[in-house]
Amino acid sequence: MDNKKNRKPPPLRPALAASKLEADDAWLAQQAQAGCAVSFERLVARHTPRLLRFLQWRTGHPHDAEDLAQETWSRAYRFLRHYRVGQSFPAWLWTIAIRLDVNRRRKKTLPFAPWHDDLVSVPGDAGRGLIEQERRDGLWALARRRLSAVQHDALWLFYVEEMSLKEVAHILNVSVVSAKVILYRARRRLGDALRQDGVAEASLMGCWEGAAI
């Protein structure tokens, strides 16, 4: 007799199991909105290394970066209901982080932080090799001296974090066209600065190769 109640479900195919393990940000955020703490923890684990790296670069101080990262995740958890499914989660998260840092600077009248060689201490992902190469060439050190904070953020988000123009525009609170103009002007200004400092323009062009705006 075939007892349907005792039948075991078929095992998941590897592809299906992998797809469940590699659930995208929108799905995790949606589950977190419904009260799933594990999904929120997975978002934290997935994005904290990149977030810390960005905040270390922006603040110039690892401890400040860690404090800002914790506050960013605290705000994200509190206001998770405002996240719209389908929206870029990294862009939403980075927006919170930048606004917190801007408020911190206004309260303490802090200047834009200087570059330190030990800033890139967080295990990297897709952009780590690029960061190390540009650090050796002194490109980002020069960028910090010559570009505005907005231009810095735009270049970093687009080329290091590999975010789309739409995501960069959302974080900077500008239109996509404006974000494209900011990136174009930042590249041109940095190229002029490199030539003035006697650095071959090819070193700049190599960094942007394959990442046309």
FINUNU-196381 format. One record per residue (C-alpha): residue in three letters; chain; x, y, z. Coordinates in steps of 0.001 Angstrom, whole numbers, plus 524288, in hexadecimal, padded with zeros to 5 digits. Example, Ala and Ser with C-alpha at 12.3 -4.5 7.8 and 13.67 -1.06 7.14 Angstrom:
   res   chain      c1      c2      c3
   ALA       A   8300C   7EE6C   81E78
   SER       A   83566   7FBDC   81BE4
! end
This chain:
   res   chain      c1      c2      c3
   MET       A   80000   80000   80000
   ASP       A   80525   80D38   7FC2D
   ASN       A   804A5   815CB   80822
   LYS       A   8059B   823A1   802F4
   LYS       A   8073E   8292A   8109B
   ASN       A   813ED   821A5   8125A
   ARG       A   819D3   825A7   80591
   LYS       A   82619   82DD5   80683
   PRO       A   82728   839E9   7FDF0
   PRO       A   8310F   838C1   7F2F8
   PRO       A   83E43   83F0B   7F5DC
   LEU       A   840A6   84C6B   7F03A
   ARG       A   8488A   84CA5   7E3DA
   PRO       A   855EC   85328   7E5C9
   ALA       A   8521E   85EB0   7DD4A
   LEU       A   845CB   86129   7E511
   ALA       A   84CD7   85FA9   7F205
   ALA       A   8575A   8693E   7ED9A
   SER       A   84D26   872FB   7E931
   LYS       A   846EB   872A9   7F6A4
   LEU       A   85415   8746F   7FD4B
   GLU       A   85760   87FBC   7F43A
   ALA       A   84AC1   8871B   7F666
   ASP       A   84BEB   89501   7F1AA
   ASP       A   84B75   8A137   7F9F3
   ALA       A   83D66   8A478   7F69D
   TRP       A   83898   89734   7FB2E
   LEU       A   8407F   897F2   807C5
   ALA       A   83BC5   8A5BC   80A69
   GLN       A   82DBE   8A199   80814
   GLN       A   82F49   8965F   811A6
   ALA       A   835A4   89F80   81B80
   GLN       A   82A35   8A8E6   81A1E
   ALA       A   82158   89D91   81DA9
   GLY       A   82912   89B7E   82A3C
   CYS       A   8335F   89192   82624
   ALA       A   83F70   894D5   82E42
   VAL       A   847CB   88AD9   82715
   SER       A   84554   891A3   81A10
   PHE       A   84993   89EA7   81FB5
   GLU       A   855C4   89859   82559
   ARG       A   85901   892FE   817DF
   LEU       A   857D3   8A0AA   81231
   VAL       A   860FD   8A5B7   81CB9
   ALA       A   86AE5   89AFD   819FE
   ARG       A   86A15   89D22   80B5B
   HIS       A   86BD5   8ABE5   80B1E
   THR       A   873B2   8AF8D   81735
   PRO       A   88138   8AD3D   8112A
   ARG       A   87E4B   8B666   805C5
   LEU       A   87799   8C03A   80E92
   LEU       A   88318   8C07F   81803
   ARG       A   88CC9   8C21C   80CF7
   PHE       A   88539   8CDA5   8078A
   LEU       A   883B3   8D41D   814DC
   GLN       A   8920D   8D217   81815
   TRP       A   89590   8D8F6   80B8C
   ARG       A   88BD0   8E3D0   80E31
   THR       A   88EC7   8E66B   81C91
   GLY       A   89D44   8E371   81CC9
   HIS       A   89BD8   8DC64   829CA
   PRO       A   898A6   8CDDD   82B91
   HIS       A   89207   8D016   838B9
   ASP       A   88948   8DAC5   8333E
   ALA       A   8861A   8D1DC   827DC
   GLU       A   88227   8C6D5   830F6
   ASP       A   87989   8CFEA   838FE
   LEU       A   87319   8D530   82CB3
   ALA       A   87109   8C789   8274E
   GLN       A   86A4D   8C347   833D0
   GLU       A   861CF   8CF62   833CF
   THR       A   85EAE   8CD5C   8257A
   TRP       A   859DD   8BF8F   827F2
   SER       A   85247   8C42F   833DB
   ARG       A   84B6B   8CE6C   82B84
   ALA       A   84946   8C4A9   820A8
   TYR       A   842A1   8BB63   82A0D
   ARG       A   83A20   8C61B   82FDA
   PHE       A   835E4   8CB48   822A0
   LEU       A   835C4   8BE8F   81B1B
   ARG       A   8274E   8C073   8189A
   HIS       A   82AE6   8CBD1   80FA4
   TYR       A   83313   8C334   806CC
   ARG       A   82BCF   8C046   7FA39
   VAL       A   82D46   8B2B0   7F4BB
   GLY       A   833BB   8B3E1   7E77C
   GLN       A   83BE5   8BF6B   7EBD9
   SER       A   84A9E   8BD7A   7EC6F
   PHE       A   84D6E   8B9A1   7FA75
   PRO       A   85BC7   8BDF4   7FA29
   ALA       A   857B5   8CB46   7F4E1
   TRP       A   84D73   8CC8A   7FF9D
   LEU       A   8575A   8C890   809F3
   TRP       A   8625B   8D13E   804EA
   THR       A   858FF   8DCD2   804D3
   ILE       A   856A3   8DAE6   81363
   ALA       A   8653E   8D9C8   815F9
   ILE       A   868D8   8E61B   80E7E
   ARG       A   85E1B   8EE26   814E8
   LEU       A   86293   8E9B5   82252
   ASP       A   8708C   8ED75   81F2D
   VAL       A   86C5A   8FAB6   819D1
   ASN       A   864B8   8FD75   8264F
   ARG       A   8705E   8F925   82E6C
   ARG       A   8794D   90290   8274A
   ARG       A   86FC4   90DCB   828AF
   LYS       A   86EC3   90BD6   83745
   LYS       A   87D76   90ACC   8392B
   THR       A   8818B   91397   82DC0
   LEU       A   88A94   908D7   828FB
   PRO       A   8928B   90A87   81C86
   PHE       A   892FC   9004D   811F0
   ALA       A   89C01   8F5E8   81798
   PRO       A   8AA00   8F433   812BB
   TRP       A   8AE56   8E7AC   80C23
   HIS       A   8B4C7   8DD33   8146A
   ASP       A   8BBDF   8D163   80ED8
   ASP       A   8B53E   8C810   8184F
   LEU       A   8A749   8CB9E   814CE
   VAL       A   8A4BB   8C02E   80BD4
   SER       A   8A55F   8B5ED   8166E
   VAL       A   89857   8AF3A   8144B
   PRO       A   8986C   8A2B4   80C23
   GLY       A   894E4   8A727   7FE93
   ASP       A   88C42   8A234   7F3B6
   ALA       A   88B4A   8A65D   7E59B
   GLY       A   89239   8B35C   7E748
   ARG       A   89D7C   8AFD8   7F047
   GLY       A   8A7C1   8ADE8   7E5C3
   LEU       A   8A416   8BAFA   7DFDF
   ILE       A   8A532   8C1C4   7ED0D
   GLU       A   8B2B5   8BC37   7EFAC
   GLN       A   8B775   8BFEC   7E227
   GLU       A   8B26A   8CDCA   7E32E
   ARG       A   8B7C6   8CF42   7F0DF
   ARG       A   8C53C   8CBC1   7EBE4
   ASP       A   8C42A   8D5B7   7E10D
   GLY       A   8BF87   8E00D   7EA94
   LEU       A   8B35E   8E266   7E26A
   TRP       A   8A9B0   8E2BA   7ED8A
   ALA       A   8B2E7   8EAD2   7F5DF
   LEU       A   8B321   8F4E8   7EB14
   ALA       A   8A47A   8F3E7   7E933
   ARG       A   8A222   8F71C   7F76E
   ARG       A   8AA28   90384   7F61A
   ARG       A   8A47D   90849   7E958
   LEU       A   8964E   903DA   7E8C2
   SER       A   88A52   907B5   7F066
   ALA       A   88407   8FE0C   7F9B9
   VAL       A   878F5   8FBCC   7EFFB
   GLN       A   88279   8F8FE   7E504
   HIS       A   88A09   8EFC3   7EDEB
   ASP       A   87DBB   8E874   7F190
   ALA       A   87953   8E77A   7E376
   LEU       A   8864C   8E1F5   7DEC1
   TRP       A   88789   8D87E   7EA0F
   LEU       A   879B2   8D34C   7E8FD
   PHE       A   87A4E   8D1BD   7DA3F
   TYR       A   887FC   8CC52   7D86E
   VAL       A   88B38   8C589   7E53C
   GLU       A   87DD1   8C137   7EA01
   GLU       A   879EC   8BEE7   7DBCC
   MET       A   86C80   8C4C2   7DDB2
   SER       A   86433   8C8D1   7D23C
   LEU       A   861F7   8D6F8   7CE70
   LYS       A   85427   8D5C2   7D385
   GLU       A   8590A   8D11C   7E0C5
   VAL       A   86346   8DBE0   7E176
   ALA       A   85902   8E600   7DE11
   HIS       A   84FFE   8E0D8   7E8B5
   ILE       A   85AAB   8E18D   7F300
   LEU       A   85ED0   8EF42   7EF07
   ASN       A   85097   8F379   7EE0E
   VAL       A   8521F   8F864   7E02D
   SER       A   84CEC   8F46E   7D2E8
   VAL       A   853C8   8EA21   7CABD
   VAL       A   857EE   8F4C6   7C12B
   SER       A   85DB2   8FCC4   7CC57
   ALA       A   864FE   8F0E2   7D18D
   LYS       A   86ABF   8EEB1   7C412
   VAL       A   86F1E   8FCE8   7C37A
   ILE       A   8753B   8FBF7   7D109
   LEU       A   87CE1   8EFE0   7CD09
   TYR       A   88148   8F5FA   7C03E
   ARG       A   885E4   90284   7C6DF
   ALA       A   88C8C   8FAF7   7D1CE
   ARG       A   89413   8F2B4   7C805
   ARG       A   897FF   8FE9C   7C02C
   ARG       A   89C26   9062A   7CC45
   LEU       A   8A3E2   8FA9B   7D170
   GLY       A   8AA52   8F8CE   7C42C
   ASP       A   8AE8B   9071D   7C44B
   ALA       A   8B3DC   90574   7D20E
   LEU       A   8BB8C   8F968   7CDFB
   ARG       A   8C1BF   900A9   7C2B6
   GLN       A   8C539   90C0B   7CB97
   ASP       A   8CB95   9029F   7D51F
   GLY       A   8D344   8FC4D   7CA39
   VAL       A   8CBF9   8EF5B   7CAB9
   ALA       A   8C986   8E8D4   7BDC1
   GLU       A   8BB6D   8EA02   7B986
   ALA       A   8BC06   8DBB2   7B595
   SER       A   8BBF1   8D7F4   7C3F9
   LEU       A   8AECD   8DE82   7C54A
   MET       A   8A949   8D8F4   7B8C5
   GLY       A   8AD45   8CB42   7BCF1
   CYS       A   8A514   8CC75   7C933
   TRP       A   898F3   8D04B   7C19E
   GLU       A   89AE3   8C674   7B697
   GLY       A   88ECC   8BE61   7B425
   ALA       A   8863A   8C715   7BC8E
   ALA       A   88102   8D13C   7B352
   ILE       A   87704   8DAA5   7B8E6
! end
